[in-house]
Amino acid sequence: MTTTTGPGQTRLPWWVSGDTNAFFGLGFNVMVNVLVLSGLCLGVVHLPGSDVFGVILPAMGIQLLIGNVYYSYLARRLARREGRTDVCAMPYGPSVPHMFIVVFVIMLPTYLATKNPVQAWAAGLAWCFIIGVIVLIGAFVGPYIRRFTPRAAMLGTLAGISIAFISMRPAAQMWEAAWIALPVLVIILVGFFTDLKLPGNIPVGLAALLVGTAIAWIGGYMNPADVGAAAQNIAISVPSLNLDLLIDGLREVSPLLATAIPLGIYNFTEGMSNVESAAAAGDAYNLRSVLLADGTGAVVGSMLGSPFPPAVYIGHPGWKAAGGRGSYSMASGVVIALFCFLGMFALLGALLPTPAIVPILLYIGLLIGAQAFQAVPKAHAVAVVMAIIPNIAAWAQGYMDNALAAAGTSAREVGFGTIAASGTVYEGTMLLGGGAVLGGLILGSITAFIIDRSFLWAAGYAVAGAALAFIGLIHGEKVEWGANPQIALGYLFAGVILLLFPFIPRSGDDGPGTTDAAREEPAPPAPATADLPAAS
């Protein structure tokens, strides 16, 4: 139940029962991601365990403290300012897409070329640093982009990320061990989507994990020998500056910019969409404050030795619906940071079965996908779907590339024509999914403005799409001048056509879903709350 008082008069408890639910959910989510990135460093880049558990994870712990503690502070400040007790803090952790990109696109090629895992690590640190700087710049640019971008486009591209990159892999992992995962999923769905309480009011996330872990251990899914081996690696590690490695990586900065620039823009665009998602759930955060903490986490982490940029997580509405308020995010960051400092992750990976943890990610995907349609005008549902599509294309291309790589080849070696002859449209999927977050934002905005008959604004976004496609920030394999002129020309022609529509006489039939406001002179969307001009 929401309690509202006068601004500044609200007495906020430090912990409520819903924080326990959200803490277990977010904590397990972040824990899985840290386990995955640890495995990537060890198994793909072949970094020594002493560097992974003694340097990278402690640096990650500091990153988590910077973001999670600060976002809890922002939540309590917002609650006091608005006199509410239902404000939910933003979730935060290592960015999942960047986790794989920095390993397979930056660190692995460097390792293969040099046979030196430390040099590959240095390249990853430089890349993470550049990402952080771009996000810090985005903290000042993002609020203006948000002000003039339809909510359907922002929530739609967020739903695309959530469905494709957050939900699909966990869902597939669940079905590899459905006898463990499906009981966990059912507990999560009942606990978070109904008003039923578990016996003893036990937190849903904890109950789901305990049931799944018990089934896995009793059923022989887990190996007791792994626990003993992992326990031997427990050691206390203190974060330390690694500026020499960062500086070494920055000496070869040029090749890193091709991916760092679009992915830095991706980071602040996703952060912008997440803030819009929180606003749709009732918590209007200052975007600049959120992004400044996000970028600072990446920069500080790279200086301490972590090549993994953190990010504002998708899922605020889910944790709010689970009862999370101001402290669950801080508690998650503190506990995971302690595990990083104490070297506990090898042991956790041996104790907890992955199929018992990943259903929580599917829950978040379900909630964010639903919110994109629930929090926008019904007429804008088409714009939401349009914004989702590029992210699905990016996911599909990634799966095709991974399958080809496992066979020791690539799409270019096989040939686009040969792949097309099999009925698979690889080249078009690759182009559609290039820069998917920005691409979805552009396509969703064009569609939303067309639905509202704001043709001048739709044309403006089409021209922006032409410029972004020409330099490869959307629909391109890499950032370069003239990256995709035919796609840029398509956006430009679309913009010209859209500019003609205001001069076409309007008939008396306004069409389905069109409001009186949409038939006025083209106007930008309403400014987002609490973003301009204060930075706070």
N, C-alpha and C positions, 0 to 999 in steps of 0.2 A: 504493500500500500504506500502511495506517495504522500509524504507530508510536506506541506508548503507553508513557510512563514515569511516574515519580512526579510529583505536582503540584509545579510550580515548577522541575522538573529538566529540562524539555524544551528542547533546543536547536533553535530555529526558524530555518530559512533565510529570508532576506528575499525570495527569489524562487525559484520552481520552474517547471518547464516548463509545467505546467498553468495557472499564472498568465498565461502568454503567450496561451494559447487564450482564457481568460476575459477578459483585457484587451482583445483585439481584438473579442470579441463585445459586451461591455458598452460599450466605447468607441464602436463603430460605432452601437450602439443610441442612446446619449446624443447622439452627433453628429447623427444624423438628426433627433432631437427638437429640438435647438437650431437646425438648419437650418429646420425647420418653423415654430418660433415666431418666428424672424427674418422669414420670409416673411409670416406673419400680421401682424406689426407694420407691415411695409412696405406690404403690399398691401391689408389690410383697414382698419387704423386710420390708415394714411397718415402714420405717424411718419417724420420725416427719417432718412435712413440714418446721419447723424452721431450721432443719439440712440440708434438701435438698436445700431450697432456700437461706438459710443464710450461708451455709458452702460449700456444694458440688458445686453449680453453680458458686459462686465467684472463687473457685479454678479452675473450668473449664475455667472461663474467663481469668485467668492468663495463663493457658496452651495455649489457642488460641492466646493470644498476643505473647507468645514466638515463636510459629511456624509461624503464618501468617505474623507478622512484619518481622521476619528474612528472610522468603522466598521472600518477596518483596524486601528486601535488596539484596539478592542473584540475583534476576532477574535484578535489575538495574545495579549491578556490572557486570553481564554477558553481558548486552546490551552495556555498555561502553567498555568492553574489546574487544567485537567483532564488535563494530561500527554499531549496529543494533537498530531499534526502534520497532521491532515486537516481542521481547522476552516476554514470558508470565510467570508469577510467578507460583510456585507450589501451589495447593490448600491444605488445612489442616483443620482438625477438629476431633471430637471424633470418634474413630474407631467403625464402626457399628457392625461387628462381635463380637468384644471384649465387646461391650456394653451388648449384650445378654449373652455372656459366663460368664462374671464376676457376673452378677446377678443370672443366673439360675444354674451355675456350682459351684460357690464359695460362694456367699452371701446367696442365698436361703437355701442350705443345712445347712450352719452354723446357720442360723436363726431357721430352723426347729429343729435342735439338741439342741440349747441353749435357744430358745424363746427370744433371746436378739438381737434386730436389730442393736444395737451399736457394739456388738461383730461381727456380720456379716459384718458391715461396715469396721471394723478394718481388717478383713480377706481380704476384697476387696482392701483396701489400700496397704496391703503387697503384694498382687498379682500384682497390678499395678506397684509397685516399682520394683519387680523382672522383669516384662516385660520391663520396661525402661532400667534396667541394661543390659539385653540381647541385646536390640536394640543398646545401646552404644557400646557393644562388636562387634555387627554386623557392626557398622560403619567402623571398621578396617578390618573385614573379608569380608564384602559384595563386595567391589570393586574387589577383586580377584575372587570371585565366578562369578561376572558379566563378568569379562574379558574372562572366559573360558566357558560361557554358551551361546548357540545360541539365537538370538533375538526371533525366533519363539517360543521357550520354555517360555521365560519370558513374551512376549506379549500374548501368548496363555493362560498361567495360569492367567494372569491379566484379559483377556477376560472372562475366566471361572468365576472368582469372580464377574465380572461386570454383566454378564448375569444371574448367579444364585442368587447372594446375593444382588446385587444393583438393578436389573431390575425386577425380578419376583414378589417380594412382592409389590412394588409400582404398577406394572401392575395389579395385582389381586385387590389391593385396589381401583384402578381406576374403575374397572368394577363393583364394589359394588355401585358406584355412577357415572356411566358413563355419565349421563346427565350433571354433573358438570365437570368431568375430561376430556372427549373427546374434548370439545371446547378448553380447556386449552392446550391439547396436540397438536391440530392443529395449534394454534398460535405459539407454541414453534417450531414445525417442519418447518412452513413457515418462521419464523423469523431467525432460525439458519441454515437451510439447503438451503435457496434460497437467491438471492440477493435483494429481495423485502424489502422495508422499510415500517414500520408502519406509519400511519398518525402522523404528528408532530414529527417524529423520536423518538417516545416514546420507551424506552427500552423494549425488548421482554419479559424478565422475569417479569417486573412490569405490563405490559399489560396483560399477561397471568394470573397473580395472581389477578388483579383487576376484570377481567371478571369472573374468577371462583368464587371469593368471592361474587360478585354481584349476580350471578346465585344462589349460595347456600343460601344467606340470603333472596333473593326474593322468592325462592322456599320453604322456611321453613325448610331447612336442619339444620340451626344453631339455638341455643336457647339463646335468649336475657338475660334470668335469669343467665346463666353461666357467662356472662360478668360482671354483677354487683358483683357476688360472687368472681370472680377472682380479680377484682379491689381492693377489701379489703385486698388482700395479698401483695400488692405492698409495698416494704420496701427496703431501701438502706442497702446493706451488704458489708462489707470490708473483703477481704481475710485474713486469719490468719493461723499461723502454727498449725498443729495438729500432732506433732511428737509423742505424748504419744499414740495416737490411732494407728499410724503406727508401733511403737515399740511393742505395744501389739499384733498386728497382726503378726509381724515377729517372735514372740515366738513360733508360731505353723506353721513354714514355710514349713516343710517337705511335708505335703499333698498338698501344693500349687504348688510344683515344677512339678508335673505330667502334669499339664495343662500349667503352666507358661513357661516352657522351649520350648515346641513345638509352643506355640502361640507367644512367643517372637521371635522365629525364623521366624514364619509366618509374623510378623510385619516387620522385616527388609528385608525379601524376597519380600513381597509386595511392600515395599518402593523401593527396587532395581528394581522391574518390572516397577514401576511408573516412576522412573528416566529414564529407558530405553524407556518408552512410550513418555516421554517429548523429549528425544533425537531424536526419530523417527519423532517427530513433528518439529524438528529443533532447540530445546533448550537443549544443552548438559551441564547439571549441574554436579557438583562434588558430587558423591554419598556420600562420607564421610561427607561432610558438611551438606547434607540433613538429613542423619541418625542421626548425632550428635544432631541436633535440635529436631528431633523426639523423641529420647530417653530422652533428657533433659526435654522435656515437660511432659513425663510420670513420671519421678522421682520427679520433682518439684510439679506436681499436686498431687501425693500421699502424699507428705509432707504437703500440704495445705488442704488435705481432699477429693480429688477427686479419686474415685476408677476406673475411666474410662480412659484408655490409649488413647491419641490422635494418629493420624496417618497422613502421607502424603496421600491425597485422590486420588483415581482414578478420572480422568477427565481432566487432563491438556490439552489434545488436544481439548476437547470440549470447554473449557473456552477460549482457544486461537482462535478457530474457531469463537467463539462468539464475539471476539474483545478484550478480556482481555489482559492486558499487565502487568505492574509492580505493580500497586497499588490496583487492585480489591481484591486481597487476604488479604492485610493489612486492607483495609476498612471493609471487611467482619469480620475479627477477632476483630477489634476495636468495631464495632457496636454490634456484638453478646456479646462481653465481657461487654459492657455497659449495655446491657439488663440483663446479669447475675448479675452485681453489683446492678442494680436498682430493681431486683425482678420482671421483666416484663413478665416472661415466662408463668405464669399462665394466664395472661391477653391475651397474644398472642394466646395461645391455644384455648381460648374462642372466639377470633375474627376471626381467619383464618381457613377455612375448609381444612382438610387434602387432600381431592381429588383435591383441587386447587393447591396443592404444590407438590405432589408426581410425577406428569408427568415429572418434571425436572430430577428426578432420572432415569426415563426410557430413556430420551434423552441421558444422560451420558452413560447408558448401551449400547444403539445403537451405539454410536460413538466409544466407546472403543472396542466393538466387531468387528466393521468394520475395525478399525485401525490395529488390529492384523493380518488381511489378507492383508491389503493394504501395510504395511510397511515391509513385508518379501518377499523373492523370491517366485514366484508362486509355485515352486516345494515343498516348505516348508509348504504349506497350510495343508497338512495332519498332520504335526507336531503340528500346531496350534490347530487343532481339538483334537488331542491326549492330549494336555495339558489342554484343556477345560474340558474334560470328568470327571476327579476326582472331580472337583468343583461342577459339576452338581450332582454327586453321593452324595457329602456331603450335598448339599441342599435338595435332595430327602430324605435322611436319617433323616435330621432334621424335615422335615414335617411329616414323618411317626412317629417319636418319639413324636412329639407334639400331633398328633391325638390320639396315644395310651395313652399318659399321660392324655389327656382330658377325656378319658374313664376310668381313674383310674387304668391303667395297664401299662405294658412295653413290649418290644419285648421279653425279656428274660422270663417274666412271661407267655406270650402267647406261647412262644417256636418257635425257628427258623423253625423247621420242619412244624409246624402248619401254619405259615405264608407262607412258601414255597408252601404248598399244595394249597393255594389260588391263586397261580400264581405270588406272589410277592417275588422277590429275595432280602430279607432284609439283610442277612448276607454278601453276596457278595457286596451289595451296601455300607454297613457299612465299610467293609475292603477297598474297592476301594476309598472311600471318606475320610478315615483317613489321617490326615495331608495333605489335598488336595493341598495346595499351593506347598509344597515341592514335593509331589507326581507328580503333573502336570509338575513341572520343570524337574524332572528326566525323566518321560516318554516322554515329548516333546523333551528333549535333545537327548535321545536315538534315537528317530524317525528322528530328523533332521540330526544327524550324519550318520545314516544308509542311508538316501536319498543322502547325499553327499559322501557316500562310505568311510567315515572316521571311519572305524570299530574299530580301537584301542580306539578312543575317545568314541564311543558308548559303548564299553565294559567297559571302565572306569566308565561311568555313571551307567551302570548296576551293577557294583560292589559297587558303592556308594549307589545305591538303596537297595542292599542286606544289607549293614551295617545299613542304616536308618530304614529299615523294621525290622531288628532283634531287635533293641532297641525301636521300636514303634513310631519313629518320623514320619513315613509314614505307612499307611495301618494298623494302630493299634488303639485300644481303649484307651491305656494309655502308658506312657513311662516306660519301665521296661526291664530288661535283658531277652532275649529270648521271646520277645513279640509276634512275628509271624514268627517262623522258616520256615514254609512251603512257605511263600511268599518270605522270604529272600533266600531260596534255589532256588526258581523260578528265581529270579533276577541273582543269581550266575550262574545257568545253562545257562541263556541267555547270560551272559558275556563270558562264556567259548565258546559258539557257535560263538559269534561275533569275538572272537580272532582267530577262524579258517579261517574266510573268507579272510583275506589278503593273505593266502597261496593257495587259490583256483585260478587257471588260469582264466584270464578274457577273455571273448569272445569279438568279434568285436562290438557287439551291446551294446551300453552304456545305453540303456534304456531312457525313456522319462524324460526330465527335468534335466539331468545330465550335468553339465558344465565341461569345461576343468579343471578348478581349483579343482572341486570335485574329479577328477580322479588322482590328484597328491597324494603324500604321505600324510597320515592323519595329519591335522594341526588344532590347536585351532582356534576359531573364532577370528576375528580382535579385538584388544583391544578396549574397550569402551573409548570414548573421555573424557579427563579431569578427569579421576578417579585415575590414578596411576602416580607417587607415592604421589603427593602433597595432603595434607589434607585441606588446605586453611580454 
